[in-house]
Amino acid sequence: MAGNNGFEPRIVAFLCRWCSYAGADLAGTSRIKYPPNIIPIRVPCSGRVDPAWVLKAFEKGADGVFIGGCHPGDCHYISGNYKARRRVRLLKKMLPQLGIEPERLRLEWISATEGKRFAEVVADFVNELRALGPTSVTSDR
């Protein structure tokens, strides 16, 4: 369902292959409905998401960026999700200087068994972005 003026946000989603990507897969195989606004990109670990990728996604027209990782303490690479959390904190401080609302970047811990939670988080993020409207930092639309 389109928001105001038919706006539908585009979300680039970096998903940990072990947990969040598997949670997204479970949502799909369980036929749990969620908005089709995400472009999923499977990464080995949320800690491998380079901040430059996040900025590039916004530059190329993403209205939001979602990073999904394993729950703290459950990272297959020991501490990758802690690294992701630190990077996201720094990015959220930097984004306003670039004219991007920090709410457009979201980090969530979603395990492989949480298909329903994945769907709920995506739906919530889509609704938040609809309320914010399109990002104004790009010319690539």
NUDO-980021 format. One record per atom (N, C-alpha, C): residue in three letters; residue number from 1; x, y, z; chain; atom name. Coordinates in steps of 0.05 Angstrom, whole numbers, plus 32768, in hexadecimal, padded with zeros to 4 digits. Atoms other than C-alpha are relative to their C-alpha. Example, Ala and Ser with C-alpha at 12.3 -4.5 7.8 and 13.67 -1.06 7.14 Angstrom:
! residues 2
REC type seq px py pz mol atom
REC ALA 1 8012 7FE8 8000 A N
REC ALA 1 80F6 7FA6 809C A CA
REC ALA 1 8012 8018 8000 A C
REC SER 2 7FF0 7FE8 7FFF A N
REC SER 2 8111 7FEB 808F A CA
REC SER 2 7FF1 8016 800E A C
END
This chain:
! residues 141
REC type seq px py pz mol atom
REC MET 1 8011 7FE8 8000 A N
REC MET 1 8000 8000 8000 A CA
REC MET 1 8012 8019 8000 A C
REC ALA 2 7FF0 7FE8 8003 A N
REC ALA 2 801D 8043 7FEB A CA
REC ALA 2 7FF9 8014 8016 A C
REC GLY 3 8004 7FEB 7FEC A N
REC GLY 3 8026 807B 801D A CA
REC GLY 3 7FF7 8019 7FF3 A C
REC ASN 4 8008 7FE6 800B A N
REC ASN 4 801B 80C5 8011 A CA
REC ASN 4 800A 8003 7FE4 A C
REC ASN 5 7FF9 7FFB 801C A N
REC ASN 5 801B 80D7 7FC7 A CA
REC ASN 5 800B 7FE8 7FF2 A C
REC GLY 6 7FF7 8018 800D A N
REC GLY 6 8028 808F 7FB5 A CA
REC GLY 6 801D 7FF8 8005 A C
REC PHE 7 7FE3 8005 7FFA A N
REC PHE 7 806E 8090 7FD3 A CA
REC PHE 7 8004 7FE4 800C A C
REC GLU 8 7FF8 801A 7FF5 A N
REC GLU 8 808B 804B 7FDE A CA
REC GLU 8 801F 8000 8004 A C
REC PRO 9 7FE3 7FFE 7FFB A N
REC PRO 9 80D0 804B 8000 A CA
REC PRO 9 800F 7FE8 7FF5 A C
REC ARG 10 7FED 8015 8008 A N
REC ARG 10 810A 8024 7FE4 A CA
REC ARG 10 8014 7FFC 8016 A C
REC ILE 11 7FEE 8006 7FE9 A N
REC ILE 11 8133 8001 8019 A CA
REC ILE 11 8015 7FEC 7FF7 A C
REC VAL 12 7FEA 8013 8004 A N
REC VAL 12 8177 7FE1 8010 A CA
REC VAL 12 8004 7FF2 801A A C
REC ALA 13 7FFE 800F 7FE7 A N
REC ALA 13 817C 7FA9 8043 A CA
REC ALA 13 8019 7FEE 7FFE A C
REC PHE 14 7FE8 8010 7FFD A N
REC PHE 14 81C0 7F8C 8056 A CA
REC PHE 14 7FFA 7FEB 8016 A C
REC LEU 15 8009 8015 7FED A N
REC LEU 15 81AF 7F49 8077 A CA
REC LEU 15 8016 7FEB 8004 A C
REC CYS 16 7FED 8015 7FF8 A N
REC CYS 16 81DE 7F1A 809C A CA
REC CYS 16 7FF6 7FE6 7FF5 A C
REC ARG 17 8008 8019 800C A N
REC ARG 17 81DE 7ED8 8078 A CA
REC ARG 17 7FF7 7FEB 8014 A C
REC TRP 18 8005 8015 7FED A N
REC TRP 18 81DA 7EAF 80B7 A CA
REC TRP 18 7FE5 8004 800F A C
REC CYS 19 8018 7FFB 7FEF A N
REC CYS 19 81A0 7ED1 80DB A CA
REC CYS 19 7FEB 8010 7FF1 A C
REC SER 20 8015 7FEF 800B A N
REC SER 20 817B 7F0C 80BC A CA
REC SER 20 7FF7 7FF7 7FE4 A C
REC TYR 21 8007 8009 801B A N
REC TYR 21 817E 7EF2 8074 A CA
REC TYR 21 7FEF 7FE6 8003 A C
REC ALA 22 800F 8018 7FFB A N
REC ALA 22 8166 7EAE 808E A CA
REC ALA 22 7FE4 8006 800B A C
REC GLY 23 801A 7FF7 7FF6 A N
REC GLY 23 812E 7ED2 80B4 A CA
REC GLY 23 7FEE 800A 7FEA A C
REC ALA 24 800F 7FF6 8017 A N
REC ALA 24 8119 7EF5 8074 A CA
REC ALA 24 7FF7 7FE8 7FEF A C
REC ASP 25 8007 8018 800F A N
REC ASP 25 811A 7EB2 8051 A CA
REC ASP 25 7FE9 7FF1 800D A C
REC LEU 26 8016 800D 7FF1 A N
REC LEU 26 80EF 7E93 8087 A CA
REC LEU 26 7FE6 800F 7FFD A C
REC ALA 27 8019 7FF0 8004 A N
REC ALA 27 80BD 7ECC 8081 A CA
REC ALA 27 7FF4 7FF9 7FE4 A C
REC GLY 28 8009 8006 801B A N
REC GLY 28 80B9 7EBE 8036 A CA
REC GLY 28 7FF5 7FE3 7FFE A C
REC THR 29 8009 801C 8002 A N
REC THR 29 80B3 7E72 803C A CA
REC THR 29 7FE8 7FFB 8011 A C
REC SER 30 8017 8003 7FEF A N
REC SER 30 8080 7E7A 8073 A CA
REC SER 30 7FE8 8011 7FF6 A C
REC ARG 31 8015 7FF0 800D A N
REC ARG 31 8058 7EA9 8046 A CA
REC ARG 31 7FF6 8016 8012 A C
REC ILE 32 8006 7FE9 7FEE A N
REC ILE 32 805A 7EE1 807A A CA
REC ILE 32 8002 8019 7FEF A C
REC LYS 33 8000 7FE9 8011 A N
REC LYS 33 8047 7F20 8056 A CA
REC LYS 33 800E 8018 800D A C
REC TYR 34 7FF3 7FE6 7FF8 A N
REC TYR 34 8072 7F5F 805A A CA
REC TYR 34 8004 8010 7FE7 A C
REC PRO 35 7FFE 7FEF 8018 A N
REC PRO 35 807B 7F9A 802C A CA
REC PRO 35 8019 7FF8 7FEF A C
REC PRO 36 7FEA 8008 8013 A N
REC PRO 36 80A6 7F8C 7FEE A CA
REC PRO 36 8014 8016 7FFB A C
REC ASN 37 7FF0 7FE8 8004 A N
REC ASN 37 80CE 7FCC 7FF8 A CA
REC ASN 37 801E 7FFB 8003 A C
REC ILE 38 7FE3 8003 7FFB A N
REC ILE 38 8111 7FAD 800A A CA
REC ILE 38 800E 7FF2 7FE8 A C
REC ILE 39 7FED 800C 8012 A N
REC ILE 39 814A 7F9B 7FDD A CA
REC ILE 39 8014 7FF1 8011 A C
REC PRO 40 7FEE 800E 7FEE A N
REC PRO 40 816D 7F64 8004 A CA
REC PRO 40 801C 7FFB 7FF4 A C
REC ILE 41 7FE5 8006 8008 A N
REC ILE 41 81B8 7F5D 8000 A CA
REC ILE 41 800C 7FEF 8017 A C
REC ARG 42 7FF5 8012 7FEC A N
REC ARG 42 81D6 7F21 8024 A CA
REC ARG 42 801D 8006 8004 A C
REC VAL 43 7FE5 7FFC 7FF8 A N
REC VAL 43 8216 7F2F 8049 A CA
REC VAL 43 8009 7FEB 8013 A C
REC PRO 44 7FF8 8016 7FED A N
REC PRO 44 8241 7EFE 8071 A CA
REC PRO 44 7FF9 8007 801D A C
REC CYS 45 8004 7FF8 7FE4 A N
REC CYS 45 8237 7F27 80B0 A CA
REC CYS 45 7FF8 801E 8000 A C
REC SER 46 8007 7FE4 7FFF A N
REC SER 46 8217 7F69 80C4 A CA
REC SER 46 8019 8011 8005 A C
REC GLY 47 7FE7 7FF2 7FFB A N
REC GLY 47 825D 7F7D 80DB A CA
REC GLY 47 8010 8006 7FE7 A C
REC ARG 48 7FF1 7FFC 8019 A N
REC ARG 48 8275 7F7A 8093 A CA
REC ARG 48 7FF3 8016 7FEF A C
REC VAL 49 800D 7FEB 800F A N
REC VAL 49 8245 7FB1 807C A CA
REC VAL 49 8011 801A 8003 A C
REC ASP 50 7FEE 7FE8 8001 A N
REC ASP 50 8274 7FEA 8068 A CA
REC ASP 50 7FEE 8019 8001 A C
REC PRO 51 8010 7FE7 8000 A N
REC PRO 51 8259 802F 807A A CA
REC PRO 51 7FFE 800D 7FE5 A C
REC ALA 52 8001 7FF5 801B A N
REC ALA 52 826A 8044 8033 A CA
REC ALA 52 7FE9 7FF4 7FF0 A C
REC TRP 53 8016 800C 800E A N
REC TRP 53 8236 8012 801A A CA
REC TRP 53 7FE6 800D 8008 A C
REC VAL 54 8018 7FF3 7FF7 A N
REC VAL 54 8201 8033 8045 A CA
REC VAL 54 7FFD 801B 7FF3 A C
REC LEU 55 8000 7FE5 800C A N
REC LEU 55 8213 8078 802B A CA
REC LEU 55 7FFA 7FFE 7FE2 A C
REC LYS 56 8004 8004 801D A N
REC LYS 56 8215 805E 7FE3 A CA
REC LYS 56 7FE2 7FF9 7FFB A C
REC ALA 57 801C 8007 8003 A N
REC ALA 57 81CF 8040 7FEC A CA
REC ALA 57 7FEF 8019 8000 A C
REC PHE 58 800F 7FE7 7FFF A N
REC PHE 58 81B4 8084 8000 A CA
REC PHE 58 8006 8011 7FE7 A C
REC GLU 59 7FF9 7FF0 8017 A N
REC GLU 59 81DA 80A6 7FC8 A CA
REC GLU 59 7FF2 7FF6 7FE7 A C
REC LYS 60 800C 800C 8018 A N
REC LYS 60 81BC 8076 7F95 A CA
REC LYS 60 7FE1 7FFF 8002 A C
REC GLY 61 801E 7FFD 8000 A N
REC GLY 61 8174 8084 7FAC A CA
REC GLY 61 7FF1 7FF0 8015 A C
REC ALA 62 800F 800E 7FEB A N
REC ALA 62 8164 8058 7FE8 A CA
REC ALA 62 7FF3 8014 8013 A C
REC ASP 63 800E 7FEF 7FEC A N
REC ASP 63 8131 8077 8017 A CA
REC ASP 63 8007 7FF7 801C A C
REC GLY 64 7FF8 800B 7FE6 A N
REC GLY 64 814A 804A 804F A CA
REC GLY 64 8014 7FEA 7FFC A C
REC VAL 65 7FED 8016 8000 A N
REC VAL 65 8181 8019 8060 A CA
REC VAL 65 7FFB 7FF0 8019 A C
REC PHE 66 8005 8012 7FEA A N
REC PHE 66 8174 7FDD 808B A CA
REC PHE 66 8017 7FED 8003 A C
REC ILE 67 7FEA 8014 7FFB A N
REC ILE 67 81AB 7FB3 80AB A CA
REC ILE 67 7FF5 7FEC 8014 A C
REC GLY 68 8009 8015 7FEF A N
REC GLY 68 8197 7F71 80C9 A CA
REC GLY 68 8016 7FED 8008 A C
REC GLY 69 7FEA 8012 7FF7 A N
REC GLY 69 81C5 7F46 80F3 A CA
REC GLY 69 7FF6 7FED 8016 A C
REC CYS 70 8006 8014 7FEB A N
REC CYS 70 81C8 7F0E 8126 A CA
REC CYS 70 7FFD 800F 801B A C
REC HIS 71 8003 7FF4 7FE5 A N
REC HIS 71 81B4 7F1D 816E A CA
REC HIS 71 801B 8002 800D A C
REC PRO 72 7FE7 7FFE 7FF1 A N
REC PRO 72 81ED 7F36 819A A CA
REC PRO 72 8006 7FE6 800F A C
REC GLY 73 7FF8 8019 7FF4 A N
REC GLY 73 8214 7EFA 81B3 A CA
REC GLY 73 7FFD 7FE8 7FEF A C
REC ASP 74 8005 8017 8012 A N
REC ASP 74 81FD 7ECE 8179 A CA
REC ASP 74 800E 8003 7FE5 A C
REC CYS 75 7FF2 7FFC 801A A N
REC CYS 75 822A 7EE9 8141 A CA
REC CYS 75 8012 7FE9 7FF9 A C
REC HIS 76 7FEF 8016 800A A N
REC HIS 76 824A 7EB2 8118 A CA
REC HIS 76 801D 8008 7FFE A C
REC TYR 77 7FE4 7FF6 8002 A N
REC TYR 77 8288 7EDE 8114 A CA
REC TYR 77 8008 800E 801A A C
REC ILE 78 7FFA 7FF7 7FE5 A N
REC ILE 78 828A 7EEC 815F A CA
REC ILE 78 7FF5 801B 8007 A C
REC SER 79 8007 7FE4 7FF8 A N
REC SER 79 8282 7F38 8161 A CA
REC SER 79 7FF8 8012 7FE9 A C
REC GLY 80 8007 7FF0 8017 A N
REC GLY 80 826C 7F4E 811C A CA
REC GLY 80 7FE8 8013 8005 A C
REC ASN 81 8017 7FF0 7FFB A N
REC ASN 81 8229 7F67 8134 A CA
REC ASN 81 8006 8018 8012 A C
REC TYR 82 7FF8 7FE9 7FEF A N
REC TYR 82 824A 7F93 8169 A CA
REC TYR 82 800E 8015 7FEF A C
REC LYS 83 7FF3 7FEE 8013 A N
REC LYS 83 8275 7FB1 8132 A CA
REC LYS 83 7FEA 800F 7FF0 A C
REC ALA 84 8016 7FF4 800F A N
REC ALA 84 8235 7FBE 810A A CA
REC ALA 84 7FF2 8015 8011 A C
REC ARG 85 800E 7FED 7FEE A N
REC ARG 85 8214 7FE0 8146 A CA
REC ARG 85 8011 8019 8003 A C
REC ARG 86 7FEF 7FE8 7FFE A N
REC ARG 86 8250 800F 814F A CA
REC ARG 86 7FFF 8010 7FE7 A C
REC ARG 87 8000 7FF2 801A A N
REC ARG 87 8251 8020 8105 A CA
REC ARG 87 7FE5 800F 7FFC A C
REC VAL 88 801A 7FF4 8004 A N
REC VAL 88 8206 802E 8103 A CA
REC VAL 88 7FFD 8019 8012 A C
REC ARG 89 8001 7FE9 7FEE A N
REC ARG 89 820C 805C 8140 A CA
REC ARG 89 800F 8018 7FF4 A C
REC LEU 90 7FF1 7FEB 800C A N
REC LEU 90 8242 8084 811D A CA
REC LEU 90 7FF2 800B 7FE7 A C
REC LEU 91 800E 7FF7 8018 A N
REC LEU 91 821C 8086 80DB A CA
REC LEU 91 7FE8 8011 8007 A C
REC LYS 92 8017 7FF0 7FF9 A N
REC LYS 92 81DD 809F 80FE A CA
REC LYS 92 8007 801C 800A A C
REC LYS 93 7FF7 7FE5 7FF8 A N
REC LYS 93 8205 80D9 811B A CA
REC LYS 93 8009 8010 7FE8 A C
REC MET 94 7FF6 7FF2 8017 A N
REC MET 94 8222 80E9 80D7 A CA
REC MET 94 7FEA 8007 7FEB A C
REC LEU 95 8014 7FFD 8015 A N
REC LEU 95 81E4 80E2 80AB A CA
REC LEU 95 7FF3 801C 7FFF A C
REC PRO 96 800D 7FE5 8002 A N
REC PRO 96 81C3 8125 80BF A CA
REC PRO 96 8012 8015 7FF3 A C
REC GLN 97 7FED 7FEE 800D A N
REC GLN 97 8202 8149 80A7 A CA
REC GLN 97 7FFE 7FFD 7FE1 A C
REC LEU 98 8003 8005 801C A N
REC LEU 98 81F3 812B 8063 A CA
REC LEU 98 7FE3 8005 7FF6 A C
REC GLY 99 801B 7FFA 8007 A N
REC GLY 99 81AA 813F 8064 A CA
REC GLY 99 7FEE 7FE7 8001 A C
REC ILE 100 800F 8019 7FFE A N
REC ILE 100 8191 80F9 8075 A CA
REC ILE 100 7FF7 7FFC 801D A C
REC GLU 101 800A 8005 7FE6 A N
REC GLU 101 8164 80EB 80B0 A CA
REC GLU 101 800B 7FE6 800B A C
REC PRO 102 7FF4 8018 7FF6 A N
REC PRO 102 8185 80B8 80DE A CA
REC PRO 102 7FEC 7FE9 8002 A C
REC GLU 103 8015 8015 7FFF A N
REC GLU 103 8142 8092 80E2 A CA
REC GLU 103 7FFF 7FEF 7FE6 A C
REC ARG 104 7FFF 800F 8019 A N
REC ARG 104 814F 807C 809A A CA
REC ARG 104 8013 7FE8 8000 A C
REC LEU 105 7FEE 8016 7FFD A N
REC LEU 105 8184 804C 80B3 A CA
REC LEU 105 7FF7 7FF0 8018 A C
REC ARG 106 800B 8010 7FEA A N
REC ARG 106 816C 8012 80DD A CA
REC ARG 106 8011 7FE6 8002 A C
REC LEU 107 7FF2 8018 7FF9 A N
REC LEU 107 8192 7FD9 80FF A CA
REC LEU 107 7FEE 7FEF 8012 A C
REC GLU 108 8010 8013 7FF0 A N
REC GLU 108 816D 7F9C 811A A CA
REC GLU 108 800D 7FE6 8002 A C
REC TRP 109 7FF6 801B 7FFB A N
REC TRP 109 8180 7F59 8137 A CA
REC TRP 109 7FE8 7FED 7FFB A C
REC ILE 110 8015 8013 8008 A N
REC ILE 110 8156 7F22 8116 A CA
REC ILE 110 800C 7FE5 7FFB A C
REC SER 111 7FF4 801B 8003 A N
REC SER 111 8165 7ED8 811D A CA
REC SER 111 7FF3 7FF1 7FE9 A C
REC ALA 112 800A 8011 8016 A N
REC ALA 112 815A 7EA2 80E9 A CA
REC ALA 112 7FE3 7FF5 8006 A C
REC THR 113 801A 800A 7FF9 A N
REC THR 113 811B 7E8C 810F A CA
REC THR 113 7FEB 8015 8003 A C
REC GLU 114 8012 7FE9 7FFB A N
REC GLU 114 80FB 7ED1 8111 A CA
REC GLU 114 7FF5 800B 7FE6 A C
REC GLY 115 800D 7FF7 8019 A N
REC GLY 115 80D7 7ED4 80CE A CA
REC GLY 115 7FEA 8014 8005 A C
REC LYS 116 8016 7FED 7FFA A N
REC LYS 116 809B 7EF6 80EC A CA
REC LYS 116 800B 801B 800A A C
REC ARG 117 7FF4 7FE7 7FF6 A N
REC ARG 117 80C6 7F29 8110 A CA
REC ARG 117 800D 800F 7FE8 A C
REC PHE 118 7FF5 7FF3 8018 A N
REC PHE 118 80EB 7F37 80CE A CA
REC PHE 118 7FEA 8010 7FF2 A C
REC ALA 119 8016 7FF3 800E A N
REC ALA 119 80A9 7F46 80AC A CA
REC ALA 119 7FF5 8018 800F A C
REC GLU 120 800A 7FE9 7FF0 A N
REC GLU 120 8092 7F73 80E5 A CA
REC GLU 120 8013 8017 8000 A C
REC VAL 121 7FEC 7FEB 8001 A N
REC VAL 121 80D3 7F9A 80E6 A CA
REC VAL 121 8000 800E 7FE5 A C
REC VAL 122 8000 7FF4 801B A N
REC VAL 122 80D2 7FA5 809B A CA
REC VAL 122 7FE7 8012 7FFD A C
REC ALA 123 8019 7FF0 8003 A N
REC ALA 123 8089 7FBC 809D A CA
REC ALA 123 8001 801A 8011 A C
REC ASP 124 7FFD 7FE8 7FEF A N
REC ASP 124 8099 7FEC 80D7 A CA
REC ASP 124 8012 8014 7FF3 A C
REC PHE 125 7FEC 7FEE 800D A N
REC PHE 125 80D5 8009 80B2 A CA
REC PHE 125 7FF4 800D 7FE7 A C
REC VAL 126 800D 7FF5 8017 A N
REC VAL 126 80AD 8012 8072 A CA
REC VAL 126 7FEC 8016 8008 A C
REC ASN 127 8013 7FEB 7FF6 A N
REC ASN 127 8077 8038 8099 A CA
REC ASN 127 800F 8019 800A A C
REC GLU 128 7FF0 7FE9 7FF7 A N
REC GLU 128 80AC 8064 80BA A CA
REC GLU 128 800A 8011 7FE8 A C
REC LEU 129 7FF5 7FF2 8018 A N
REC LEU 129 80CA 8075 8076 A CA
REC LEU 129 7FEA 800D 7FF0 A C
REC ARG 130 8017 7FF3 800E A N
REC ARG 130 8086 8083 8057 A CA
REC ARG 130 7FFA 801A 800E A C
REC ALA 131 8006 7FE7 7FF1 A N
REC ALA 131 807B 80B6 808E A CA
REC ALA 131 8015 8015 7FFB A C
REC LEU 132 7FEA 7FED 8006 A N
REC LEU 132 80BF 80D6 8080 A CA
REC LEU 132 7FFF 800A 7FE4 A C
REC GLY 133 8000 7FF8 801B A N
REC GLY 133 80B3 80D8 8036 A CA
REC GLY 133 801A 7FF9 7FF2 A C
REC PRO 134 7FE7 8007 800F A N
REC PRO 134 80E8 80D0 7FFF A CA
REC PRO 134 8018 800F 800B A C
REC THR 135 7FE8 7FF3 7FF9 A N
REC THR 135 812F 80E0 800F A CA
REC THR 135 8006 8016 7FEB A C
REC SER 136 7FFA 7FEA 8012 A N
REC SER 136 8148 8121 7FF1 A CA
REC SER 136 801D 8003 7FF8 A C
REC VAL 137 7FE3 7FFD 8005 A N
REC VAL 137 8192 8112 7FEA A CA
REC VAL 137 8009 7FF5 7FE5 A C
REC THR 138 7FF7 800D 8018 A N
REC THR 138 8193 80F0 7FA7 A CA
REC THR 138 7FF4 800D 7FE6 A C
REC SER 139 800A 7FF8 801A A N
REC SER 139 818B 8100 7F5E A CA
REC SER 139 7FFC 7FE8 7FEE A C
REC ASP 140 8002 8019 8010 A N
REC ASP 140 8189 80B7 7F48 A CA
REC ASP 140 7FE5 7FF3 7FFF A C
REC ARG 141 801B 800B 8000 A N
REC ARG 141 813E 80AC 7F4F A CA
REC ARG 141 7FF6 7FFB 7FE4 A C
END
